[in-house]
Amino acid sequence: VIGRDVRLTSQSFAIALANGFTDAGCDVWDIGLCGTEQVYHATAAWNADGGVMITASHNPMEYNGFKLVGPEARPISSDTGLFDIRDRIFKEAFPVGPVEEIPKGKVIERDSMDSYIQLLLQMVPAAQMNPLKVVVNGGNGCAGPVVEALAKHLPLKLIPMNLTPDGTFPNGIPNPLLPDRRAATAQAVVENQADFGVAWDGDFDRCFLFDAKGRFIDSYYLVGFLAEIFLKKEPGGRIIYDPRLVWNTEEEVKTLGGKPIASRGGHAFMKETLRKVNAIYGGEASGHHFFREFHWCDSGMLPWLYVAAELSHQGRTLAEVVEERMEKFPTSGEMNRIVDDAP
């Protein structure tokens, strides 16, 4: 399976990649413009041998690259084959020119949207939601078409922002993890008196929430809230978290009778741990959230849908849900440093 984001180079990368696969005898299912999790879904749901998402996620617009998964959308990391691919590239250990004995594969355009939307709504039924007002900021990335497809099925009153995919990123690179990329969403939430807001990065495998006051909700607290939701579904279940999200996560999970399990950070390693311990859910500070029922993969669409459903059920605001935890376990957010002797 090959999918691509909205970047200006992504289509040419997709063509070159498909040519390489078909020259080697592989058939390619091309799902076109999409989010990373749509490649995960198509790879797993269609029993493909692998999937490649062409994206540079939240990086500057001149960047691009590949996210790779194997059968069942299992991650390909440094521990599971990525370095082997790197070594073959450096050694130029690939066949050059036509391989006469291998029949050339074919490229088949295939739409994954319907089955993907169906799975989201199966996991979070629309009937569980009240008509909450929600600001949705796609950042001109790939989230827009999915939000518009979901909107037809949801009772939510969605206030759209930057849902048109545009590889020039006229409103800046979508990366709400950076404080200077949050103001537009926060302002829209307040001005529209919305119940909460959500913003995505370019390939929408990460989402970030804002409460009704326009306050950015750190992933630390969202992981705790989602853990609560899933432990209601599966008492005693396992919840994984990365080493930056310790005290609040551990206390919430243990209080609810669950088993908190720390994992090496990074989406590929988190997914491996999720499978290994049969965890129902996991989250990390970067905004990735992992779901057993979603092919053991991360999704940027499921978290805000679960939040909308749970707020509807509890009759509380997002601020009311997280304020006690924020007061008890304050966080500085991620703080980075630039050093002079970097290699």
N, C-alpha and C positions, 0 to 999 in steps of 0.2 A: 504494500500500500504506500502510495506517495501522496502527501498533502503539502500545501505551502501557505505561508502567511502573505501579507499584503505588501511586503517590501518590493522595491522596484526591480531587484535582481532575482526574486524568488522564482518567477516563471522560467527564466533562462536556466536557473539551477535545476528546476524540475525536469525540463526537457533533456538537459545533459545527463542527469541521473537516470531518467527513464531509458535513454539510449544505451547507457552502460549496462543496465539490467537486461534489456532485451537482447543486446549483443551477446550476453553471457547465457542466453537461453531462458531467461525468466520472463514470466508474464507480469505486467504491472497493472494494478488497479489505481487509477488516478482519480482522487476525490476532489482535486482542485483547491480553491481557496477555502481555508478551514482553520480551526484552532487545533493546537497540539492534541488535546484530548479526543478530538474526532478521529485522528490517526490511531490513537490507542484503541478506541472503540471499534473502528473498522477492522483493525488487525486481529483483535480478539474475536469479534462477532462473526467475521467471515473466515476464520481459521487460516489466515494468511501465514506465510513463513516469516514475515517481518514487516516492519513499517518504518518509514522515514518522514519526519516532519522537517520541512525546510523553513527555518526561522532563526532569528537572533534575539527573539523574545523582547526584552526591555532595553537592549543595547542600542547605541547610536545607529542611525538609518543606513550608514554605509557598511555596516557589518552584516554578515549572514553566515549560516551554518546548518548542520544537520542534527536532529535528535533521533536516535536510533532505538528501535525495539525489535525483539525477536518474536518467536511464536508466543501466542497468548498475551502479547503486548508486554512480555517480560523485559525489563530494562537491560540495556547493554552498557555496562560501566567499565571502569578501569579493571575491575575484578572479574568481569565476565565477557571479555573479548575486545573491548575498545582498544587496548594497547596492542593486541594482535593485529588489528586493522591498521593501526598507526605504523607498526613495524613493517608490514607488507608494503605500505606506501613508501616509506623511506628506502626500502630495499628495491623498490620498483618490481615487486614480485607478482605482477599481474600480467596476464597474456595481452599482447599487443596485436591489433589487426584481427581480421575475421577468423573465427574458429570453425573450420569447415564441417566438423562432425557434430556441432551443436546447432540444432534448429533455432532460428531467431525467434525470440518471444514477441508478444504483442502488447500494446497499450490499450486498456479498456477504460473509458471514462465511466465512473460509477458514483452515484449519489448516496451518501451515507446519512444525510440530514434526518430523514424520517425515522430511521431506526434509532438514531442517537437521541432525538427528542423524545421518542417513545420510552427509552430507558430512563431518561431524566424524570419524566412524569410518572413512571412506574415507581421510582425510588421516592419521589416527593409528590404525591398526588395533589392536583390543583384543589381538590375538595377540602384539603386541610388548611387552606389559606383564606383569610379575610381580605376584603378589598383595600389593603394597605397601599399607601402612596409611596413609591420608591423611585428615586433618581437613579438612572442607569447610564453610566458614562463609559462608552466603548473605546474612547481614546483614538478613534479612527483606525483601530486595529481590526481583528477578525471577529470580535464578539458581537458586533452589530447584527449580522444576519441571523445568528442564533437567538439573540434577544427578541428580534422581530418574529421569529418562528415560534418561540415560547409564548409570546404575548397573546397569540391567538387562543391559547388554552388556559391562561391564567386569569383569576379575578383581580389581580393586582392592577393598580393605576400607575403605569410606568411613565416617568418623565424622561424622555430620551435626550441624550447628549452625545454628540460625536459618534453616532452609530454607523455612519457611512465609511466603509473601508477606504483608506487613502494612504498609499505608500510614501507620500511626501510628508506625512504627519504634520498637517498645518497647525495643529494645536500643541505641538511638541511631542517628543517620544513618550508614549504612555508607560509610566513606571511609578505608580502611586506609593511605592515604598519610599521614594524620595520626598522629603517634606515640601520641597518647592513645586511638586507636581500634584498637590492636593487641593489647592485653594478653589479651583473652579467647581469641583464636585461639592466641597463643603458649602460654598456660597449658594449653589443651586438647591441644596437640601434646605437651607434656612429660608431662602426666598420663596420656595414652593411649599413650605411647611410640610415637608415630606416626613414620613415615619423613619426612614433611613435611606442611605445612599450606598451605591456600590460602584466601584471603578475597577477596570481590568488592565493588565499589561497587554502587549501587542498580540500575543498568541493565546491569550486569556486562560492560561493554565494556572494563573494566580488571580485572586480577587481580594479587594480591600473594602472594608465597610466604614461608614460614617453614621453616627447617631443623629437624632433629630436636631441636635444643637450644632451640627456640622463638625463635630469632633471626630477625628480619626481614631478608629478602634484598632489598637495594636493586635497583631495576630496572636500574641500571648493569650489574650482574653477570649478571642474567638475560638482558639483551640479548646480552652476549658469549656466554653458554652457548647460547642459541637460534641465534645466528649460526653457532656451531660445528656444531650439528645440521644446519642447512640447507646449509652448505658441504660437508658430507659427501655430501649428496644431489646437489649441483650444484657441483662444483669450479670455482673461478674466478668464481662468481656474485657479484652485486652485493648489498650490504647497506647499507641507509640507517639513519641515526641522527640524533638532534637535537643541537644544539650544546652541550648539557649533558653529553654522553656521549662524550667525545673519546678520551682516551688508551687506556683499556682496550679500547674497541671497535676502534679503529684497529689496535692491536697484534694483537689476537686475529684479526681478519679478514685482515690482511696475512700473518700467520704461517701461516694456513690457505690462503693463495693466493687469497683473495677480494679484492673491490674495495670498500672502505668509501666511502660517499658521504654527505656531510652534507646535511641538509635543513632548511628552515625548520620550526620547531616548530609543533605544533597538528595534530590528526588530519586535518583537511581537506587541509592542505598536505603532510603526510607521504604521504598517499595519492596526491596528484597526482605527487609525485616518484617514488613507487614505480612508477607506470605509465610515467612519462616515461623512466626509465632501465631498465625491465624488471627491477627488483630482485626477488629471491626472498623477502626478508624485511626488515622494518625495525622499529625500536623506539625509544621515547622515554622520558624520565625519569618522565613522569606515569603510566606503567604501561600505555600503549597499545602493542599489538604488531600488526603488519600483515603479511598473508600474501598472496602473489600467488595462490595456489590457492584462497583464500577471497575470491574476487571482488575482489581487490586491497584488501581492507578489514581493519579491526582486529577482533580477537576476544579476549574474555576467557576463553573456554573452551579454545581451542587451546593456549595456552602451558603450562598445567599438565599437559595430556595429553601433549604432547611431552616435557616434563620426566620424567613418569612412565615413558614408553617408553624414554627415553635412560638414565635411572638403572637401569632393568631391564637394559638392554643392557650397560652398563658395569660393573654390579655395585658401584657406588660410591654413597656418600650425597651428598645435596645439599651438605652442608657441605664434604665433600672436593672437590667440583667447584669451589666458589667461593672457598675459603679462600686459596688461593695468589693469586688475582686481587685479593681484598680486601686482602691484605697488600701487594701490589705497587702497587695503585692505590686507596688509601683515598679515601673520599668523605665529605663532611660531610652529604650529603643536601640537599634543597632548603631554603634559608634565606630567609625573607621578612622584609621590613621595612615598618613603617607610617610614612608621612611626614605632616608637618603640613599641607603645601600641596597635597594631592591635589585634583584638580578635582572 
